[in-house]
Amino acid sequence: MHFRVTGEWNGEPFNRVIEAENISDCYDHWMLWAQIAHADVTNIRIE
């Protein structure tokens, strides 16, 4: 499935479409990369 993910990455807005198995997998993907990059992800929205 494809999901549109919007929010802020270290204060910079982002708008991406990614492929994931479900919403939980999509969220985990973003949080993993945020942890690796020591980034602050806020206002995340997954559609």
C-alpha positions as CSV (number, residue, x, y, z in Angstrom):
1,M,0.0,0.0,0.0
2,H,1.1,3.6,-0.5
3,F,0.8,6.2,2.2
4,R,1.2,10.0,2.1
5,V,3.2,11.1,5.1
6,T,3.3,14.8,6.0
7,G,4.8,16.6,9.0
8,E,8.0,18.4,10.0
9,W,11.5,16.9,10.1
10,N,13.8,19.1,12.3
11,G,11.3,21.9,11.7
12,E,11.3,21.6,7.9
13,P,8.0,20.5,6.4
14,F,7.9,17.3,4.4
15,N,5.4,15.6,2.1
16,R,6.3,12.1,0.9
17,V,4.6,9.0,-0.5
18,I,6.0,5.7,0.7
19,E,5.1,2.1,0.3
20,A,4.5,0.0,3.5
21,E,2.4,-3.0,4.5
22,N,0.1,-1.0,6.8
23,I,0.0,2.3,8.8
24,S,1.9,0.8,11.7
25,D,4.7,-0.3,9.3
26,C,4.7,3.2,7.8
27,Y,5.0,4.9,11.1
28,D,7.7,2.6,12.3
29,H,9.7,3.3,9.1
30,W,9.6,7.1,9.8
31,M,10.5,6.7,13.4
32,L,13.4,4.3,12.6
33,W,15.0,6.8,10.2
34,A,14.4,9.7,12.6
35,Q,16.2,7.8,15.3
36,I,19.1,6.9,13.0
37,A,19.3,10.6,11.9
38,H,18.8,12.0,15.4
39,A,16.0,14.0,13.9
40,D,12.9,15.5,15.5
41,V,9.7,14.5,13.7
42,T,6.6,16.5,14.6
43,N,3.1,16.9,13.4
44,I,3.3,13.6,11.5
45,R,0.2,12.6,9.6
46,I,-0.3,9.4,7.6
47,E,-3.0,9.1,5.0
